[in-house]
Amino acid sequence: NMSLQGRTYVVMGVANKRSIAWGIAQSLHKAGARLIFTYAAERFEKSVRDLAATLEGGEESLFYQCDVTDDENIMETFQQIQNDVGVIHGLAHCIAFANKEELKGDFLNTSRDGFLTAHNISSYSLTAVSRAVQPLMSEGGGIVTLTYLGGERVVPNYNVMGVAKASLDASVKYLAESLGKHGIRVNAISAGPIRTLSAKGVGDFNSILKDIEERAPLRRPTTQEEVGDTAYFLLSDFSRGVTGEMIHVDSGFHIIG
Ligand code: 0WD
């Protein structure tokens, strides 16, 4: 049964309408899911609420502030979600950050602070959030995160974020093992480049995009909707035998040498 009617999903990381998280929210909404949105800081609340209001029946959505660098904030957020809705059936983690000056030039110049920040927000947050949501996922379900090819091989300018994605990818496997006994699956989508707010921070993003259009098997850029529908699959029962997996939604670019 592909309907998500009667199910509730947490979507973390909708910054604006270009956010990959927004593509995921739209796919889950189409399938009938109830949505809970979290945003990093109060200043994002209005834009998230305005976007959600464009969904038919979006008045049912719930909103919480959650800064993933703050353990207490994470605890409070999921406590509040538990009080307000009870059971959660899945979560989409669409969060990453690195200092802009470290997303260009030579990786060798990565600072200790920049390294730790990138890993803290982009990788450790998945473990912190998974631990917080686990008690709410009493009926089992799925957790999905977003990763990128730059964690598997060297992509120019991706630098410290690539190392953080490698850490995130390994976390997906360890978390899949930890949470499998609770009926919770953990998977990653490796998305092709999509022009979002975060992508603006990556040096020479345009040439990364152009390369996809010219050389990826499907010869076209990845869309938000494509990632959204794969997240929907990974958060639905159709993927019930899949955990600890990474699915590339990148027009097939990752197979090209
Ligand atoms: O080409 C791309 N855009 C790709 C992105 C290709 C492959 C993967 N990804 C990944 C990113 O690395 C990230 O993990 O997809 C994920 C989502 O990124 P996005 O959609 O490209 O970027 P954006 O729209 O800027 O969303 C990033 C979110 C923002 O959401 P909110 O609603 O919180 O503003 O990450 C959030 C950021 O604010 N974020 C945080 N959220 C909570 N606590 C924090 C934080 N401390 N820092 C950043």
Residues whose N, C-alpha, C, O or C-beta is under 5 A from the ligand:
A	BS01	0WD	G13 V14 A15 N16 R18 S19 I20 A21 T38 Y39 A40 F44 C66 D67 V68 T69 C94 I95 A96 F97 I121 L146 T147 Y148 A191 G192 P193 I194 T196 L197 S198 A199
